[in-house]
Amino acid sequence: MNDNLKQDYCVAFLDILGFKYMTGQEKITETYRMLAGIIQKMKGFLKEYIEKNGRALDILDQVNMMQFADTIVLIFPKQPYISLYCFQAVSKLQFELAKEGIYLRGGINSGILYMDTIDNVYFGDAWNGAVKLEEEAKYPRVIIEKSICDMVKEWLQEVNESVLEFYEEDKIYMLPVLSDIFIQKSDSEKDYESIVENLERNVKEQENSKEVLKKYKWMAEKLLDNNTVQDNQNIKEHVLKVENDIKKFLEHDSTTP
């Protein structure tokens, strides 16, 4: 058992929001098309960032990934460069799925972890804490335990790299929300147009679900904080329209007897 007991590991526990709605009879084929190969996409993103930074690809062997139903899990050693690459991969996956109208919520935590990769048995403080953070996230965001953020920031300063800014809200640290910092800037405007179009479609489909609309309202607010959206008047106006639609639906819900 001691060989399987890891003292300082990270677990990223990611949940696909609205999965029950997405897997109804009318949506299941489309959902499968969008979600098929998520683990391979994550490995591709990791490989991209590892190669970009001149690291050996055997780092990939230190990251365990799995997917079951609406949950995606990454498990990796609590080391700054591996953590950073995993952050980048999760951020890019979050962004790419949002272009399809699919939203991720999650938590990344560290601690002791029992790991049996042969029989797929995992448990311990790292896992439990990640699940708890995912539940606390509420909105489509990925919350990170502060000690992991501090470790990555300190390492980046030591190697004279620019510090990755973790978004902080109500003393909660999270990955940048729907950020294009890890994609080709030449594509970012088109990508944000796709994100807003799909958000608008989802708002109309969920206009009677108050709790879901609150999450979409939060997303619209975060999009308006984004520099690419701020710099493009057409996209900005589109987000404002979507935000206004959400407010109308919420007001209608509150006034309906």
LINVENQUI-V935819 format. One record per residue. N is the residue number from 1. PHI is phi in whole degrees, 0 to 359 (* if undefined). D_CENTER is the distance of its C-alpha to the mean C-alpha in whole Angstrom. Layout:
# LINVENQUI-V935819
N_PHI_D_CENTER, N_PHI_D_CENTER
This chain:
# LINVENQUI-V935819
1_*_32, 2_300_32, 3_295_31, 4_269_28, 5_267_27, 6_257_25, 7_282_25, 8_218_22, 9_236_19, 10_251_15, 11_233_13, 12_255_10, 13_249_10, 14_243_7, 15_239_9, 16_274_9, 17_287_11, 18_70_14, 19_295_15, 20_300_19, 21_295_19, 22_287_18, 23_254_20, 24_291_23, 25_304_26, 26_284_26, 27_252_22, 28_297_22, 29_293_23, 30_296_21, 31_296_18, 32_300_19, 33_301_19, 34_285_16, 35_263_14, 36_299_17, 37_81_16, 38_301_13, 39_297_14, 40_295_16, 41_296_14, 42_298_12, 43_297_15, 44_296_16, 45_297_13, 46_299_14, 47_302_18, 48_301_18, 49_287_17, 50_294_19, 51_296_22, 52_300_21, 53_261_22, 54_69_25, 55_267_24, 56_289_25, 57_289_23, 58_292_24, 59_302_21, 60_303_19, 61_291_22, 62_269_20, 63_249_17, 64_264_17, 65_231_15, 66_208_15, 67_221_14, 68_219_16, 69_52_16, 70_264_13, 71_242_12, 72_240_10, 73_233_11, 74_243_12, 75_232_15, 76_205_16, 77_297_19, 78_279_19, 79_235_20, 80_301_19, 81_288_19, 82_293_17, 83_299_14, 84_299_14, 85_297_14, 86_291_11, 87_302_9, 88_297_10, 89_295_9, 90_295_5, 91_299_5, 92_292_8, 93_298_7, 94_302_4, 95_293_7, 96_295_10, 97_292_9, 98_298_9, 99_295_13, 100_258_14, 101_82_13, 102_246_10, 103_237_8, 104_255_5, 105_231_6, 106_195_6, 107_220_9, 108_236_10, 109_226_14, 110_231_17, 111_152_21, 112_286_23, 113_212_22, 114_272_24, 115_230_23, 116_239_26, 117_285_24, 118_284_27, 119_262_27, 120_55_23, 121_244_24, 122_221_21, 123_196_22, 124_137_22, 125_301_21, 126_299_18, 127_293_17, 128_300_18, 129_293_17, 130_295_13, 131_298_14, 132_296_15, 133_296_13, 134_299_10, 135_293_14, 136_284_14, 137_299_11, 138_65_12, 139_267_11, 140_288_7, 141_215_6, 142_243_5, 143_275_9, 144_237_11, 145_302_14, 146_302_17, 147_297_19, 148_289_16, 149_302_15, 150_298_19, 151_299_20, 152_294_18, 153_300_19, 154_297_23, 155_295_23, 156_298_22, 157_293_25, 158_294_27, 159_265_26, 160_60_27, 161_259_23, 162_295_22, 163_282_20, 164_287_16, 165_276_15, 166_271_13, 167_289_13, 168_241_15, 169_217_16, 170_54_18, 171_63_18, 172_250_15, 173_264_13, 174_213_9, 175_292_7, 176_308_9, 177_275_8, 178_46_8, 179_267_10, 180_261_13, 181_291_14, 182_249_13, 183_235_15, 184_293_18, 185_298_19, 186_296_22, 187_262_20, 188_295_17, 189_297_20, 190_297_20, 191_295_16, 192_293_16, 193_299_19, 194_296_17, 195_299_14, 196_291_17, 197_299_19, 198_289_17, 199_297_16, 200_298_20, 201_297_20, 202_296_18, 203_299_20, 204_294_23, 205_288_22, 206_247_21, 207_299_24, 208_261_25, 209_255_22, 210_300_22, 211_294_19, 212_293_17, 213_299_19, 214_297_18, 215_292_14, 216_292_15, 217_298_17, 218_300_15, 219_297_12, 220_299_16, 221_298_17, 222_289_14, 223_296_15, 224_292_18, 225_277_17, 226_283_16, 227_297_19, 228_297_19, 229_293_19, 230_299_22, 231_276_24, 232_244_24, 233_298_26, 234_295_26, 235_293_22, 236_300_22, 237_296_25, 238_295_23, 239_297_20, 240_299_23, 241_296_25, 242_298_22, 243_299_21, 244_293_25, 245_299_25, 246_299_22, 247_299_25, 248_296_28, 249_296_26, 250_292_26, 251_294_29, 252_295_31, 253_296_29, 254_285_30, 255_261_34, 256_285_34, 257_298_37
